[in-house]
Amino acid sequence: MSRDPDRGAAFSHFIWIRPGMDFRENSKAIVAMMLAMLGFIVNDTLVKVVSERLPLGEIMFVRGIIAIVFILGLSAVTGMLSQYRHLNHKTVPIRALAEVCATILYLTALFQMPIANATAILQALPLVVTAAAAIFFAAPVGWRRWSAIGVGFAGVLLIVRPGLEGFDSWALVALAGVFCMAVRDLATQRMPKNVPTLGAAAATLVGVSVVGLALSVRETWVVPTGNEFALLVGAALFINIGFSFIIIAMRTGDISVVAPFRYSIILWAIALGYLVWGDVPDVMTLAGTAIIVTTGIYSFFRERKLASQAAKPLHAKSEAPALD
């Protein structure tokens, strides 16, 4: 079977970025990251609604059990349960432990400081993850990628507008939670391909559910109504979407490329705030939103340009005359 060099060059021109990472993979990772952020923010919205009557520990535990049942059922249907034997890789417990520590630290800080300040600190995660990848994994991060992440962070600050009075010792606790999240994401990228995504998500859910059970020991449990239970089921579904797609994003794409798209959670939050609570964005919020969207668009087309430039030598090589 003969191979068409022009066709091969055109294919390489479309997807190639550098050895081991192509434009198509980064595009999939970007979509996965945005879906993960959507899953997390819908989960947060549903949890916020039921938290008006139910205590946090009970919510985390009940939601976690439902989510685990969902994910085990999906694994059984897809035949992935047989792949759970690969969960004994060291990166899986490291990731789960980092998630648990991040949950404890961040929620503890959130209860003690303004939500805008906590949100602003959380959005430092793309910067921390990108820096850690560059330092520990020698990931290539140019000034344009750093600029895109930094400008996106500035857009977030315009939206949340944290006050200086809220930055005290609890801000350090929140920042410690962000560093735990960075460890989680770096461990995710180092997971071998044979570790099933659903299995890794299930391991994380077990850890978070245990934390919820521990918190609930000091709480007074409340029997949820039918409507509240339905909302918890919805939260379980969307937390599964968040956990699963964040794993896919970190395993598939280049960290520095995918990082700016974490800011999409702010866009989803604005949309849900309007749909659920009728919150109307002000001028500063719209300006910050425009900055975040522009950052994402720039990052995407920057990667496509790199793909095109990297493919040119390959295209030229394919057109070179063959030597007898």
Buried (B, 14 or more C-beta within 10 A) or exposed (E): EEEEBEEEBEBBBBBBBEEEBBBBBBBBBBBBBBBBBBBBBBBBBBBBBBEEEBBBBBBBBBBBBBBBEBBBEBBEEEEBBEBBEBBEBEBBBBBBBBBBBBBBBBBBBBEBBBEBBBBBBBBBBBBBBBBBBBEEEEBEBEEEBBEBBBBBBEBBBBBBBBEEEBBEEBBEBBBBBBBBBBBBBBBBBBBEEEBBBBBBBBBBBBBBBBBBBBBBEEBEEEEBEEEBBEBBBBBBBBBBBBBBBBBBBBBBBBBBBBBBBBBBBBBBBBBBBEEEEEBEBEEEBEBBBEBBBBBBEBBBEBBBEBBBEBBEEBBEEBEEEEEE
